[in-house]
């Protein structure tokens, strides 16, 4: 593989270490997570998959690491950005084609994983989507706790309600919600 192409790839993915996630930025969250931080935690959570799930752990990790890769070119587009879902998917797919074009076989592997995730074509893709939602919930809870703003990020909890389909990850969602409920109760008691 061409060393210059690898350096170009490193520069592209290096951007993800510095791009703050849009959802937190527009809500004025101080020191918000980056796209790469989000992808890293999802990949680490993939290690915890129960072997009884009959899912390919390596594929989960790889998919978690590629699912937002296009954002190094197009940025973190959210529903608040005024871009239609169709345009967002088209822009991200074109960005992934550009990223993967010069990486040979490895680039094609990344592109296939990205498209599989986008189309939710496999059990692994659906599990990674659930991980994406779990990470969002955990991050919202952590910000409410860290910044003493309990309840201020309710929209993230509302937007994911009923969307997590994996039974184990549903139990993780429930635990996050229980911890958040305790945080909200404590805040209400302190206000009295």
Rosetta constraint file for C-alpha pairs under 8 A:
AtomPair CA 1 CA 5 HARMONIC 7.66 0.50
AtomPair CA 1 CA 6 HARMONIC 7.63 0.50
AtomPair CA 1 CA 103 HARMONIC 7.21 0.50
AtomPair CA 1 CA 104 HARMONIC 7.51 0.50
AtomPair CA 2 CA 6 HARMONIC 6.52 0.50
AtomPair CA 3 CA 7 HARMONIC 6.30 0.50
AtomPair CA 4 CA 8 HARMONIC 6.24 0.50
AtomPair CA 5 CA 9 HARMONIC 6.12 0.50
AtomPair CA 5 CA 102 HARMONIC 6.53 0.50
AtomPair CA 5 CA 103 HARMONIC 7.07 0.50
AtomPair CA 6 CA 10 HARMONIC 6.10 0.50
AtomPair CA 6 CA 103 HARMONIC 7.58 0.50
AtomPair CA 7 CA 11 HARMONIC 6.24 0.50
AtomPair CA 8 CA 12 HARMONIC 6.30 0.50
AtomPair CA 9 CA 13 HARMONIC 6.21 0.50
AtomPair CA 9 CA 99 HARMONIC 7.09 0.50
AtomPair CA 10 CA 14 HARMONIC 5.74 0.50
AtomPair CA 11 CA 15 HARMONIC 6.59 0.50
AtomPair CA 12 CA 16 HARMONIC 7.64 0.50
AtomPair CA 12 CA 72 HARMONIC 5.96 0.50
AtomPair CA 12 CA 73 HARMONIC 7.50 0.50
AtomPair CA 12 CA 99 HARMONIC 7.97 0.50
AtomPair CA 13 CA 17 HARMONIC 7.59 0.50
AtomPair CA 13 CA 69 HARMONIC 7.12 0.50
AtomPair CA 13 CA 72 HARMONIC 6.12 0.50
AtomPair CA 14 CA 18 HARMONIC 7.54 0.50
AtomPair CA 15 CA 19 HARMONIC 6.35 0.50
AtomPair CA 15 CA 72 HARMONIC 5.69 0.50
AtomPair CA 16 CA 34 HARMONIC 6.70 0.50
AtomPair CA 16 CA 35 HARMONIC 5.39 0.50
AtomPair CA 16 CA 36 HARMONIC 5.09 0.50
AtomPair CA 16 CA 69 HARMONIC 7.85 0.50
AtomPair CA 16 CA 71 HARMONIC 7.39 0.50
AtomPair CA 16 CA 72 HARMONIC 5.57 0.50
AtomPair CA 17 CA 34 HARMONIC 5.96 0.50
AtomPair CA 17 CA 35 HARMONIC 6.64 0.50
AtomPair CA 17 CA 36 HARMONIC 5.20 0.50
AtomPair CA 17 CA 37 HARMONIC 7.15 0.50
AtomPair CA 18 CA 34 HARMONIC 6.05 0.50
AtomPair CA 18 CA 35 HARMONIC 7.72 0.50
AtomPair CA 19 CA 34 HARMONIC 5.34 0.50
AtomPair CA 19 CA 35 HARMONIC 6.06 0.50
AtomPair CA 19 CA 72 HARMONIC 7.88 0.50
AtomPair CA 19 CA 75 HARMONIC 7.55 0.50
AtomPair CA 19 CA 76 HARMONIC 7.99 0.50
AtomPair CA 20 CA 24 HARMONIC 7.75 0.50
AtomPair CA 20 CA 25 HARMONIC 6.90 0.50
AtomPair CA 20 CA 32 HARMONIC 6.12 0.50
AtomPair CA 20 CA 33 HARMONIC 5.77 0.50
AtomPair CA 20 CA 34 HARMONIC 4.20 0.50
AtomPair CA 20 CA 35 HARMONIC 6.19 0.50
AtomPair CA 21 CA 25 HARMONIC 6.47 0.50
AtomPair CA 21 CA 32 HARMONIC 6.90 0.50
AtomPair CA 21 CA 33 HARMONIC 6.20 0.50
AtomPair CA 21 CA 34 HARMONIC 5.47 0.50
AtomPair CA 21 CA 35 HARMONIC 5.75 0.50
AtomPair CA 21 CA 76 HARMONIC 6.16 0.50
AtomPair CA 22 CA 26 HARMONIC 6.11 0.50
AtomPair CA 22 CA 76 HARMONIC 5.81 0.50
AtomPair CA 22 CA 77 HARMONIC 7.16 0.50
AtomPair CA 22 CA 78 HARMONIC 6.92 0.50
AtomPair CA 23 CA 27 HARMONIC 6.59 0.50
AtomPair CA 23 CA 78 HARMONIC 6.92 0.50
AtomPair CA 24 CA 28 HARMONIC 6.36 0.50
AtomPair CA 24 CA 29 HARMONIC 5.34 0.50
AtomPair CA 24 CA 32 HARMONIC 5.99 0.50
AtomPair CA 24 CA 33 HARMONIC 7.85 0.50
AtomPair CA 25 CA 29 HARMONIC 5.84 0.50
AtomPair CA 25 CA 30 HARMONIC 7.84 0.50
AtomPair CA 25 CA 32 HARMONIC 6.76 0.50
AtomPair CA 29 CA 143 HARMONIC 7.52 0.50
AtomPair CA 33 CA 37 HARMONIC 6.08 0.50
AtomPair CA 33 CA 38 HARMONIC 6.83 0.50
AtomPair CA 34 CA 38 HARMONIC 6.40 0.50
AtomPair CA 35 CA 39 HARMONIC 6.30 0.50
AtomPair CA 35 CA 68 HARMONIC 7.40 0.50
AtomPair CA 35 CA 71 HARMONIC 7.96 0.50
AtomPair CA 35 CA 76 HARMONIC 7.82 0.50
AtomPair CA 36 CA 40 HARMONIC 5.95 0.50
AtomPair CA 37 CA 41 HARMONIC 6.31 0.50
AtomPair CA 38 CA 42 HARMONIC 6.40 0.50
AtomPair CA 38 CA 135 HARMONIC 7.19 0.50
AtomPair CA 39 CA 43 HARMONIC 6.19 0.50
AtomPair CA 39 CA 64 HARMONIC 5.91 0.50
AtomPair CA 39 CA 65 HARMONIC 5.51 0.50
AtomPair CA 39 CA 66 HARMONIC 7.95 0.50
AtomPair CA 39 CA 67 HARMONIC 7.80 0.50
AtomPair CA 39 CA 68 HARMONIC 7.27 0.50
AtomPair CA 40 CA 44 HARMONIC 6.19 0.50
AtomPair CA 40 CA 64 HARMONIC 7.69 0.50
AtomPair CA 40 CA 65 HARMONIC 6.79 0.50
AtomPair CA 41 CA 45 HARMONIC 6.12 0.50
AtomPair CA 41 CA 135 HARMONIC 7.41 0.50
AtomPair CA 42 CA 46 HARMONIC 6.35 0.50
AtomPair CA 42 CA 61 HARMONIC 7.71 0.50
AtomPair CA 42 CA 64 HARMONIC 5.81 0.50
AtomPair CA 42 CA 65 HARMONIC 7.79 0.50
AtomPair CA 42 CA 128 HARMONIC 7.69 0.50
AtomPair CA 42 CA 131 HARMONIC 6.05 0.50
AtomPair CA 42 CA 132 HARMONIC 6.69 0.50
AtomPair CA 42 CA 135 HARMONIC 6.76 0.50
AtomPair CA 43 CA 47 HARMONIC 7.06 0.50
AtomPair CA 43 CA 60 HARMONIC 7.28 0.50
AtomPair CA 43 CA 61 HARMONIC 4.67 0.50
AtomPair CA 43 CA 62 HARMONIC 7.39 0.50
AtomPair CA 43 CA 64 HARMONIC 5.19 0.50
AtomPair CA 43 CA 65 HARMONIC 6.22 0.50
AtomPair CA 44 CA 48 HARMONIC 7.50 0.50
AtomPair CA 44 CA 61 HARMONIC 7.37 0.50
AtomPair CA 45 CA 49 HARMONIC 7.44 0.50
AtomPair CA 45 CA 131 HARMONIC 7.52 0.50
AtomPair CA 46 CA 57 HARMONIC 6.44 0.50
AtomPair CA 46 CA 60 HARMONIC 5.88 0.50
AtomPair CA 46 CA 61 HARMONIC 5.55 0.50
AtomPair CA 46 CA 64 HARMONIC 7.89 0.50
AtomPair CA 47 CA 57 HARMONIC 6.65 0.50
AtomPair CA 47 CA 61 HARMONIC 7.30 0.50
AtomPair CA 49 CA 53 HARMONIC 7.08 0.50
AtomPair CA 49 CA 55 HARMONIC 7.87 0.50
AtomPair CA 49 CA 57 HARMONIC 6.91 0.50
AtomPair CA 51 CA 55 HARMONIC 7.31 0.50
AtomPair CA 55 CA 60 HARMONIC 7.82 0.50
AtomPair CA 55 CA 123 HARMONIC 7.15 0.50
AtomPair CA 55 CA 124 HARMONIC 6.28 0.50
AtomPair CA 56 CA 60 HARMONIC 6.30 0.50
AtomPair CA 56 CA 124 HARMONIC 7.04 0.50
AtomPair CA 57 CA 61 HARMONIC 6.28 0.50
AtomPair CA 58 CA 62 HARMONIC 6.14 0.50
AtomPair CA 59 CA 63 HARMONIC 5.91 0.50
AtomPair CA 59 CA 124 HARMONIC 7.14 0.50
AtomPair CA 60 CA 64 HARMONIC 6.06 0.50
AtomPair CA 60 CA 124 HARMONIC 5.86 0.50
AtomPair CA 60 CA 125 HARMONIC 7.59 0.50
AtomPair CA 60 CA 127 HARMONIC 7.77 0.50
AtomPair CA 60 CA 128 HARMONIC 6.44 0.50
AtomPair CA 61 CA 65 HARMONIC 6.30 0.50
AtomPair CA 62 CA 66 HARMONIC 6.35 0.50
AtomPair CA 62 CA 113 HARMONIC 7.72 0.50
AtomPair CA 63 CA 67 HARMONIC 5.71 0.50
AtomPair CA 63 CA 113 HARMONIC 5.77 0.50
AtomPair CA 63 CA 114 HARMONIC 6.73 0.50
AtomPair CA 63 CA 117 HARMONIC 7.08 0.50
AtomPair CA 63 CA 125 HARMONIC 7.43 0.50
AtomPair CA 63 CA 128 HARMONIC 7.11 0.50
AtomPair CA 64 CA 68 HARMONIC 7.96 0.50
AtomPair CA 64 CA 128 HARMONIC 6.21 0.50
AtomPair CA 65 CA 69 HARMONIC 7.31 0.50
AtomPair CA 66 CA 110 HARMONIC 6.56 0.50
AtomPair CA 66 CA 113 HARMONIC 7.24 0.50
AtomPair CA 66 CA 114 HARMONIC 6.05 0.50
AtomPair CA 67 CA 113 HARMONIC 7.82 0.50
AtomPair CA 67 CA 114 HARMONIC 5.50 0.50
AtomPair CA 67 CA 117 HARMONIC 6.70 0.50
AtomPair CA 67 CA 118 HARMONIC 7.82 0.50
AtomPair CA 69 CA 96 HARMONIC 7.30 0.50
AtomPair CA 70 CA 74 HARMONIC 6.35 0.50
AtomPair CA 70 CA 75 HARMONIC 7.65 0.50
AtomPair CA 70 CA 92 HARMONIC 5.27 0.50
AtomPair CA 70 CA 93 HARMONIC 7.37 0.50
AtomPair CA 70 CA 95 HARMONIC 5.36 0.50
AtomPair CA 70 CA 96 HARMONIC 5.27 0.50
AtomPair CA 70 CA 99 HARMONIC 7.65 0.50
AtomPair CA 71 CA 75 HARMONIC 4.28 0.50
AtomPair CA 71 CA 76 HARMONIC 5.50 0.50
AtomPair CA 71 CA 77 HARMONIC 7.91 0.50
AtomPair CA 71 CA 92 HARMONIC 7.14 0.50
AtomPair CA 73 CA 95 HARMONIC 6.23 0.50
AtomPair CA 74 CA 91 HARMONIC 6.93 0.50
AtomPair CA 74 CA 92 HARMONIC 6.65 0.50
AtomPair CA 74 CA 95 HARMONIC 7.01 0.50
AtomPair CA 77 CA 81 HARMONIC 6.05 0.50
AtomPair CA 77 CA 83 HARMONIC 7.45 0.50
AtomPair CA 77 CA 88 HARMONIC 7.06 0.50
AtomPair CA 78 CA 83 HARMONIC 7.85 0.50
AtomPair CA 79 CA 83 HARMONIC 6.88 0.50
AtomPair CA 79 CA 84 HARMONIC 7.69 0.50
AtomPair CA 79 CA 85 HARMONIC 7.87 0.50
AtomPair CA 83 CA 87 HARMONIC 6.31 0.50
AtomPair CA 83 CA 88 HARMONIC 6.22 0.50
AtomPair CA 84 CA 88 HARMONIC 6.12 0.50
AtomPair CA 85 CA 89 HARMONIC 6.15 0.50
AtomPair CA 86 CA 90 HARMONIC 6.16 0.50
AtomPair CA 87 CA 91 HARMONIC 5.96 0.50
AtomPair CA 88 CA 92 HARMONIC 6.08 0.50
AtomPair CA 89 CA 93 HARMONIC 5.98 0.50
AtomPair CA 90 CA 94 HARMONIC 6.15 0.50
AtomPair CA 91 CA 95 HARMONIC 6.14 0.50
AtomPair CA 92 CA 96 HARMONIC 6.12 0.50
AtomPair CA 93 CA 97 HARMONIC 6.21 0.50
AtomPair CA 93 CA 115 HARMONIC 7.73 0.50
AtomPair CA 94 CA 98 HARMONIC 6.29 0.50
AtomPair CA 95 CA 99 HARMONIC 6.14 0.50
AtomPair CA 96 CA 100 HARMONIC 5.93 0.50
AtomPair CA 96 CA 111 HARMONIC 6.40 0.50
AtomPair CA 96 CA 114 HARMONIC 7.93 0.50
AtomPair CA 97 CA 101 HARMONIC 5.69 0.50
AtomPair CA 97 CA 111 HARMONIC 6.91 0.50
AtomPair CA 98 CA 102 HARMONIC 7.87 0.50
AtomPair CA 99 CA 103 HARMONIC 7.85 0.50
AtomPair CA 99 CA 107 HARMONIC 7.58 0.50
AtomPair CA 100 CA 104 HARMONIC 7.44 0.50
AtomPair CA 100 CA 106 HARMONIC 7.82 0.50
AtomPair CA 100 CA 107 HARMONIC 4.12 0.50
AtomPair CA 100 CA 108 HARMONIC 6.28 0.50
AtomPair CA 100 CA 110 HARMONIC 7.04 0.50
AtomPair CA 100 CA 111 HARMONIC 6.54 0.50
AtomPair CA 101 CA 107 HARMONIC 6.40 0.50
AtomPair CA 101 CA 108 HARMONIC 7.62 0.50
AtomPair CA 102 CA 107 HARMONIC 7.07 0.50
AtomPair CA 103 CA 107 HARMONIC 4.48 0.50
AtomPair CA 103 CA 108 HARMONIC 7.54 0.50
AtomPair CA 104 CA 108 HARMONIC 6.53 0.50
AtomPair CA 105 CA 109 HARMONIC 6.32 0.50
AtomPair CA 106 CA 110 HARMONIC 6.41 0.50
AtomPair CA 107 CA 111 HARMONIC 6.24 0.50
AtomPair CA 108 CA 112 HARMONIC 6.11 0.50
AtomPair CA 109 CA 113 HARMONIC 6.26 0.50
AtomPair CA 110 CA 114 HARMONIC 6.09 0.50
AtomPair CA 111 CA 115 HARMONIC 6.15 0.50
AtomPair CA 112 CA 116 HARMONIC 6.05 0.50
AtomPair CA 113 CA 117 HARMONIC 6.17 0.50
AtomPair CA 114 CA 118 HARMONIC 6.17 0.50
AtomPair CA 115 CA 119 HARMONIC 6.05 0.50
AtomPair CA 116 CA 120 HARMONIC 5.82 0.50
AtomPair CA 116 CA 121 HARMONIC 5.32 0.50
AtomPair CA 116 CA 122 HARMONIC 7.02 0.50
AtomPair CA 116 CA 125 HARMONIC 6.46 0.50
AtomPair CA 117 CA 121 HARMONIC 6.72 0.50
AtomPair CA 117 CA 122 HARMONIC 7.77 0.50
AtomPair CA 117 CA 125 HARMONIC 4.60 0.50
AtomPair CA 117 CA 126 HARMONIC 7.37 0.50
AtomPair CA 117 CA 128 HARMONIC 7.67 0.50
AtomPair CA 117 CA 129 HARMONIC 7.62 0.50
AtomPair CA 118 CA 125 HARMONIC 7.83 0.50
AtomPair CA 120 CA 125 HARMONIC 5.11 0.50
AtomPair CA 120 CA 126 HARMONIC 5.63 0.50
AtomPair CA 121 CA 125 HARMONIC 6.35 0.50
AtomPair CA 121 CA 126 HARMONIC 7.65 0.50
AtomPair CA 122 CA 126 HARMONIC 6.38 0.50
AtomPair CA 123 CA 127 HARMONIC 6.11 0.50
AtomPair CA 124 CA 128 HARMONIC 6.12 0.50
AtomPair CA 125 CA 129 HARMONIC 6.21 0.50
AtomPair CA 126 CA 130 HARMONIC 6.27 0.50
AtomPair CA 127 CA 131 HARMONIC 6.24 0.50
AtomPair CA 127 CA 166 HARMONIC 6.71 0.50
AtomPair CA 128 CA 132 HARMONIC 6.14 0.50
AtomPair CA 129 CA 133 HARMONIC 6.46 0.50
AtomPair CA 130 CA 134 HARMONIC 6.15 0.50
AtomPair CA 130 CA 163 HARMONIC 7.77 0.50
AtomPair CA 130 CA 164 HARMONIC 5.28 0.50
AtomPair CA 130 CA 165 HARMONIC 6.95 0.50
AtomPair CA 130 CA 166 HARMONIC 7.10 0.50
AtomPair CA 130 CA 169 HARMONIC 7.06 0.50
AtomPair CA 131 CA 135 HARMONIC 6.01 0.50
AtomPair CA 131 CA 169 HARMONIC 7.55 0.50
AtomPair CA 132 CA 136 HARMONIC 6.30 0.50
AtomPair CA 133 CA 137 HARMONIC 6.27 0.50
AtomPair CA 133 CA 160 HARMONIC 6.50 0.50
AtomPair CA 133 CA 164 HARMONIC 7.18 0.50
AtomPair CA 134 CA 138 HARMONIC 6.13 0.50
AtomPair CA 134 CA 169 HARMONIC 7.35 0.50
AtomPair CA 134 CA 172 HARMONIC 7.54 0.50
AtomPair CA 134 CA 173 HARMONIC 6.35 0.50
AtomPair CA 135 CA 139 HARMONIC 5.95 0.50
AtomPair CA 136 CA 140 HARMONIC 6.15 0.50
AtomPair CA 136 CA 156 HARMONIC 7.26 0.50
AtomPair CA 137 CA 141 HARMONIC 6.15 0.50
AtomPair CA 137 CA 156 HARMONIC 6.64 0.50
AtomPair CA 137 CA 157 HARMONIC 6.26 0.50
AtomPair CA 137 CA 160 HARMONIC 7.95 0.50
AtomPair CA 137 CA 173 HARMONIC 7.52 0.50
AtomPair CA 137 CA 176 HARMONIC 7.25 0.50
AtomPair CA 138 CA 142 HARMONIC 6.05 0.50
AtomPair CA 138 CA 176 HARMONIC 6.50 0.50
AtomPair CA 139 CA 143 HARMONIC 6.18 0.50
AtomPair CA 140 CA 144 HARMONIC 6.20 0.50
AtomPair CA 140 CA 153 HARMONIC 6.21 0.50
AtomPair CA 140 CA 156 HARMONIC 6.99 0.50
AtomPair CA 141 CA 145 HARMONIC 6.15 0.50
AtomPair CA 141 CA 153 HARMONIC 7.95 0.50
AtomPair CA 141 CA 176 HARMONIC 7.39 0.50
AtomPair CA 141 CA 180 HARMONIC 6.21 0.50
AtomPair CA 142 CA 146 HARMONIC 5.84 0.50
AtomPair CA 143 CA 147 HARMONIC 5.68 0.50
AtomPair CA 143 CA 148 HARMONIC 7.86 0.50
AtomPair CA 143 CA 149 HARMONIC 7.57 0.50
AtomPair CA 144 CA 148 HARMONIC 5.60 0.50
AtomPair CA 144 CA 149 HARMONIC 4.60 0.50
AtomPair CA 144 CA 150 HARMONIC 4.79 0.50
AtomPair CA 144 CA 151 HARMONIC 6.96 0.50
AtomPair CA 144 CA 152 HARMONIC 6.90 0.50
AtomPair CA 144 CA 153 HARMONIC 7.02 0.50
AtomPair CA 145 CA 149 HARMONIC 6.65 0.50
AtomPair CA 145 CA 150 HARMONIC 6.47 0.50
AtomPair CA 145 CA 183 HARMONIC 7.16 0.50
AtomPair CA 150 CA 180 HARMONIC 7.86 0.50
AtomPair CA 150 CA 183 HARMONIC 6.61 0.50
AtomPair CA 150 CA 184 HARMONIC 5.58 0.50
AtomPair CA 150 CA 187 HARMONIC 6.97 0.50
AtomPair CA 151 CA 184 HARMONIC 6.62 0.50
AtomPair CA 153 CA 157 HARMONIC 7.38 0.50
AtomPair CA 154 CA 158 HARMONIC 6.17 0.50
AtomPair CA 155 CA 159 HARMONIC 5.91 0.50
AtomPair CA 156 CA 160 HARMONIC 6.47 0.50
AtomPair CA 157 CA 161 HARMONIC 6.21 0.50
AtomPair CA 160 CA 164 HARMONIC 7.16 0.50
AtomPair CA 164 CA 169 HARMONIC 6.92 0.50
AtomPair CA 164 CA 170 HARMONIC 5.93 0.50
AtomPair CA 164 CA 173 HARMONIC 7.98 0.50
AtomPair CA 165 CA 169 HARMONIC 7.50 0.50
AtomPair CA 165 CA 170 HARMONIC 6.67 0.50
AtomPair CA 166 CA 170 HARMONIC 5.99 0.50
AtomPair CA 167 CA 171 HARMONIC 6.45 0.50
AtomPair CA 168 CA 172 HARMONIC 6.55 0.50
AtomPair CA 169 CA 173 HARMONIC 6.11 0.50
AtomPair CA 170 CA 174 HARMONIC 6.19 0.50
AtomPair CA 171 CA 175 HARMONIC 6.25 0.50
AtomPair CA 172 CA 176 HARMONIC 6.26 0.50
AtomPair CA 173 CA 177 HARMONIC 6.19 0.50
AtomPair CA 174 CA 178 HARMONIC 6.10 0.50
AtomPair CA 175 CA 179 HARMONIC 6.21 0.50
AtomPair CA 176 CA 180 HARMONIC 6.16 0.50
AtomPair CA 177 CA 181 HARMONIC 6.02 0.50
AtomPair CA 178 CA 182 HARMONIC 6.36 0.50
AtomPair CA 179 CA 183 HARMONIC 6.36 0.50
AtomPair CA 180 CA 184 HARMONIC 6.17 0.50
AtomPair CA 181 CA 185 HARMONIC 6.08 0.50
AtomPair CA 182 CA 186 HARMONIC 6.07 0.50
AtomPair CA 183 CA 187 HARMONIC 6.22 0.50
AtomPair CA 184 CA 188 HARMONIC 6.19 0.50
AtomPair CA 185 CA 189 HARMONIC 6.18 0.50
AtomPair CA 186 CA 190 HARMONIC 6.16 0.50
AtomPair CA 187 CA 191 HARMONIC 6.31 0.50
AtomPair CA 188 CA 192 HARMONIC 6.72 0.50
